Amino acid sequence: NKKTMTMMSLVRTLTLLAASSSAFQTTRSVIKMSASGPKNIVVIGGGVQGTSVAFHIAESTSLPAGSTITILEANKIASAASGKGGGFMARQWGDGGPTQTLHELAFDMYEELCPKLGVESYRKLPVLSVSPGGNKKGKQDNKSKNKQLSDIFPTWLDGSIGRVSPLGFGDDTAQVTPKEFVEKMLEYVNQPDKPGVKVVIGKCTGIECTDGDDGDKVVTAVTYQDGDEEEEKVLNADDVIVSAGPWTCQAEKWFEGAIQLPMEGVKSTSIVWKPPTGDDTVDATALFCGEDNRFGTHLEVYPRPDGTVYICGIGGSDYITTSELQDSAFLFDCPPKDDRVEAAASAFQMMSDTYSTRGELAKTQACMRPCPPDAKPYMGRVPGYTGAYINGGHNCWGIAWAPASGKAIAELVLEGESRSVDLRPFNPARYTSQGRGGRGRKKKGLSVGEQW
């Protein structure tokens, strides 16, 4: 009994010591955070991901008073996929893996943020799976043939189609025009009573650092070139977040090889239809279509609230390598493929007599989605650096995940860790062969302590 009592006393003592140590660490962290002065924060990339990071940093109560937030954008705000993407989102369409939280959190955040920001293009909408039909053109009464789906069957789907089945009834599927969302975020944070986010147009050329006391490099500035000017300009920075879509991999050279960010840019064409002649509104049902071997397409069709119809899944994509992206491939000019425009238009007009007889294209375009080898984004700190972060490579769900990604990175930058999303599966150093800087040894960019 005496031995048991002694052991219990020891356990209580150790528990109290652990609690005391934890409280000290927490207190020290809070003191450090509250004592920190104004920050200069630079986000490289002005798409929906980068803008979302800047937005959530500006909206955070943890942002020190007097801080500055700057977006450095090479071209113009929402100039790439964020200005040319479809903006479809689905809360439960993940695979249950690490990205599932991004799907669910971002979907809920869009529903809350869009009314707050005054985004008019956001809405929930049903989704149908549609197989290609035969070669017979002409108007068909497909709605009456699919009476069980009559409530969500669009009147414009009146051409040659095959089997139709529901993928969603509008409870957990939605859409937004990403360019409008980007613009509304910037409008909101630049109101008179807000911290504000400044946009600077220029191409990043490097990250300046000093040596820290613990062996890490400490970020001090971002250098960039403005247009055709050869002279480099400087933005002072305590924190820099690289969030430049497929071009995020350029950070490899900015951080002098401390991190490897393999990336493939999938360059694809998309088209936008005007509202059919004589129609003011277009039924709001999205389509995911099966492979159509006649045209080499697997169309995704998204009617928008303004009456236009956005179509991707056109086929014929090009695959841009990491080295090409590091040389800024398609950063300023990303032309569509004329043959894919023709194929997409023909495939859609086979399915829709309405657009075959009264349709007119409004826009043809192309953009890239950024794809790491494992299809997971890069989100987290750069190893060996203080004040350096990566947020890129969000694949085809970059627009859908933007609010959650922005919130998570804002928490990481301002509070030291992300509370909203577990970022461990998205460690940007997971392909880094050898870490550099900092205390202790590293294995593939991850700290493994002093004894490994």
N, C-alpha and C positions, 0 to 999 in steps of 0.2 A: 504493500500500500504506500509505504514511504517512497519507494522508487517511482510508483505511478504518480504520486503527488509532485515529486521533483520534476518528472517529465512534463506534467501539465503546466507547472510553473514556467519551465523553460519554453514551452510552446507559446504561452501567453506573452512572455517577454519578447520572443522573436516576432510574434504578431504585432506587438506594439511598436517594436523597432521598425518593422516593415512599413507599418502605417505611417509612422513618423517620417521615414525616408520618403515615402510616396508623397506625403503632404508637402515635404520640403521641396521635392522636385517640381510638384505642381505649382507651389507658391513661387519658386524661382522662375518657372516658365511664364507665369502670369506677370511677375514683376518685369521680366525681360521684355514681354510683349507691350506692357503698358508704358515702359520707360523708353521704348523705341520712338525716335522722332519721325518726322515726315519722310516718306519714301518716294523715290522716283521709280515708277514701274513702267516698263516698256513691253508691249505685246507685239511680236513680229507676225503680221498676218491679219488682214482685215476682212476675212470671210466670216461665216456664221460662228465658227468655232472660236476664232480669235476675239471677235467682238463680244461673244458670250463671256469669255474669260474677263475681258475689260469691264463689261457690264456688272458682273457679279463682284468683282473687286470694288468697283465704285459703290455698289449697294451694300457692301459689308459693313457692319458696325465695328469690325476689327481694323478697318483702314485708319491709320493714324491721321489726325487732322493736319491739313496743309500738304498732303501728298499729291503727287501728279501722276496721271495715268495717260499714256500715249500709245496709240496704235501706229505702228510703222508698216505701211502697205506699199508694195512695189508698184502696183498698177492703179487700181481704184477700189473703193469699198465694194465688196461682193462682186468682184470682177470675174471670178472663176466659177466653180461649181455652185457657190452660194448665190450666184446670179442666174444660173442656168439649170439648176437641179429641180426635181419634181416636188420635193417637200412632203413626201408621204411618210407617215409614221404608224407603227402598230405596237400597241402596248405588250401584247403577249406573243409576238412573233419571234422572240429569241429562242435559243436552243436550250435554255436553262443553265448555260455556262456563266462565266464571269461577266459577260456583257449584258446579262438579263436585267441587272439593276439599272444600267444605262437606259434600256428600253422603257422600263416602268417609271423610273423617276422623271426622265425627260418628258414622257407623254403627259404625266400629271402636271409637270411644270408648265408645259405649253398651254394646257387648259386654263391654268391660273394666270399666266403671264400675258397671253394675247389680249384678253379684254382689258387688263390693266394698262397695256401699252397702246391700245387702240389699233391692234392688227386686224384688218378687215378680211384678209384672205384665209384666216384659220377657220376650220369647221370640221366636224366629224362627218364621215360619209361611209356608206356601205361599199363592199368590194365583191366582185364576181370573178370566178375563174371561167374563162371562155376558150373552148377549143376551136381551131380553124374549121371553116366549112368547106363546101365544094367550090367549083369554079363558076357556078351560075350567079350572074349579077342580077340586080333588081331588088325592089322593095319587098320585104317579107315581114309578116306579122309574128315576129319572134316572141313578143310579149305574151300573146294569147297562148302560144305553145309552151310557155313556162309560167303557168298561172300561179304555181306555188311561190314564185318569186316576183309576182306582179308589183308588189309594193316597192321593190328596189330595182326593178328592171328598167333601164333607160330607154326612152322612146327612140333615141338616135341609133340604138343598136338594132338596125332594121335591114341588115344585109345578110350575106351568107355566113352563117356560124354553125358550129357543131354543138357539143355538149356544154351546158352551162350549170355551174354549181356555186353556192355561196361560200365566200371566204370570211365574211364579216358583215354584220348588220349595222355598223356605225357606232357600236358601243366602245370598241377599243381600237378603232382605226380612224385616222384623221389626216388632214393635210394643212400645209401652210406654204405660201409663196416665200421662199427664204430671203430673197432680197428685201422684201417689205419688212420682215422680222428684224433683219440687220439694221435697216434704217430707223425703225421704231425704237430699238434698243438705244441707239445713239441719240435720238431725239430726247428720249426719257432722261438719260443720265446727264444731258447737257442743259437741263432746265436751270433757271437761276438759283434754286435752292439745293442743287446737287453738286457733287465734287467735280463733275465734268470729265469727259474723255476727249483728248485732242487727237486728231488724225493728221499724220504727217505722210506725205507721198514720197517715197524713196526706197531704193533697194538696199537691204542690209548687206554690208561688206565684212563685218566682223564684230566680235565682242571683246571689249577691253577689260582687263582684270589686273589686280594686284595680288601679291602673295599674302595669304592669311597666316595667322599665328599657328594654326593647327595643320599647316601643310596644304590646305585647299587653296584654290584660286578664288578670289573674291571679285564678283562682277562690279565694274565701276561705270561702264558706258557701252553704248551701241554705236557703231559707225555705219554710215550709209551714204549713198550717192543719189542725188536728186536729178532724175531724168538723164540728159546727155552730159551733164556737168561732170568733169573728171575729179574735181576737188571733193574730198570726203568731208562730211559733216558729222557732228557728234551729238548724241542724246545721252545726257547723264542718266545712269540707271543703277539702282540698288538691286533690283530684281528684273530679270528678263524672261519672258515666256515665249518660246518659239512655237507658233501655232499657224503654220503656213501650208496646210494641206499636203499635197505630194512633195512640195518643195521644202518641207520640214527637214528632209535629209541633208540639206545644205548646212545644217548645224554641225555636222561631222567636222567640217573644216573650221568653223567658227570656234569650236571647242577643242581644236588641235588634236583630233583623234581620240579624245577621252571617251567618246561614245560612238557606236556604230548603229546606224538607223537604216537598214536595208528597206527599200521602198520600190514599189512598182506603180506607175501611173497608168490606169486604164482609161484611155481616151476614147470617148464615145459620142456619137452624134445624137441630137434630139431635135424635135420639131414642135411647133406650137400652131394650132389652128385658130383662126378667127371664129366667132360665133357664126353658125350657119345663116345664110341670107334669110331675113324675115323672122329670125328667132332672137328674142331678147335674153332668154335664159336657156340653160342647158342642164338636163337632169344630172344630179350629182351622184353618180355611181362610178367608182373606179374599176378598171378591168386589169386582171393579170391573165395574159393570153398564152396559150400553148405554142410550142415551136411550129412555125409555118415554113416548111421547107421550100415552098414556092418562092418565097421572098427572103429567106434567111433571117427571119425576125422572130422575136418572142415579146411582143409589144406589152408595155405597161402604159395604161391610158388614165390620165387624171384630169377630169373636168374641173375647172376653177370657178370660184364665185363670180369672176368678171365675164364669164361666158366663153373664155378661151378653153382649149383642150391641149394639155401637155402630153407628149408621147415620147417615151424612151424605150429601151429594149429593142433597138433597131438592128443590132448585130454589126459585124465588121469592125469591132473595136481594135485599137492599136495598143500595144503594151510597151510602155516607156520605162527604160531601165533607170536604176539609181544614179548611175554616172550621167545619164542624159538629163535627169532632173536636177542634179547638182550643177549642171551647165545651163540651168534655167529653161529647159525645153518647154515650149508652149506657154511660158509664163505671160507673155504679152500678146500672143496671137495664137488662137486655138481654133482653126477653121473646121467646119463640118465636112463630111464626105458627101458629095452630090449623089453618088450611086445609092448611098444608104438613105438619103432623104427620099429619093424616088421609090425605093423599096418599101419604106415605112408608109409613105402616102398611099401606095398601091395596096398594101396589106390592110390598112385601116379602111380604105374606101370599099374593099371587098366586104368588110364587116358592117359598114354603115352606108346605106343608100342615101341617107341624109347628107353625109359629107361627100359622097360621090357626086351628087347632083347640085348641092348648094354650098359646098365647103371651099375654103380658100386658106392657104397657108399664110400665117402672119410672121413666122420667124423660123429660121434654121440656124443651128448653133452646135457647139461641141464643148465639152469640158472633161476633166479628169477626176476620177475618184482615187484616193491614195490607199494603197494596199500593202501593208507589211506581210511578210511570209506566212505568219500564223493568223492573219485576218483580225488581230487584236490591235487596238490603238496603242500609241506610245504616250503614256501619261505619268509624269513624275519628275523627280530631280535628276540633274545631270551629275554623275559621280565625279567627285574630286573638285566640285565647284560649289561655292556659296552664292545663292541668289540666281541660280540658273535652272530652268524648267523646260520640259517638252510637253506639248499637247498636240499631237498630230497623228495621221494615219488611221482615221476613223472609218475607212472603207466606204461602202455604199450607204452606211447609216450615219454619216457625219452630220447631216442636217437634223435628223431625228434625235440624235444624242446630244446636240449642242447645249441645251440648258443644263443638263446634268454634268456634262464635262466642264463647262464654265464654272459651275458652283463648286465642283470638287477641286479644281485647280486653284480657285480663289481661296478656298479654305486652306489648302496646302501652303500657298504663298504667305497668307496673312496669319494663320494660326498654327502652322507647323505640321499639320496633318489633315487629311480629308476625313470628315465625319460622314459625308453623304455617300461616298463610293469607296469600296475597297480597291485601292490602286495597285496592290501588289501584283496581280496578274498582268498589269499593263506597264510594268517597270521598263522604262526606255533603255535601260542598260542590258536587257536580256540577250541581246546579240553581241554585246561587247566582249571581245576575247580576253581583254586584260584591263582591269581598272587602273586608275591613276589618281594620285593625290589622296589626301585625307589620312586619318590614323588607321592603323591596322591593315591586315591583308585583305585583298579583294579577290573574288572568284567570279569571272564573267560579269564584272561591274558591281557585284553585290558584296557588301561588307560581310566577312565571315570571321571577324574577330582577330585577336592577336596570335592565337595558337594554331590556326589552321596551316 
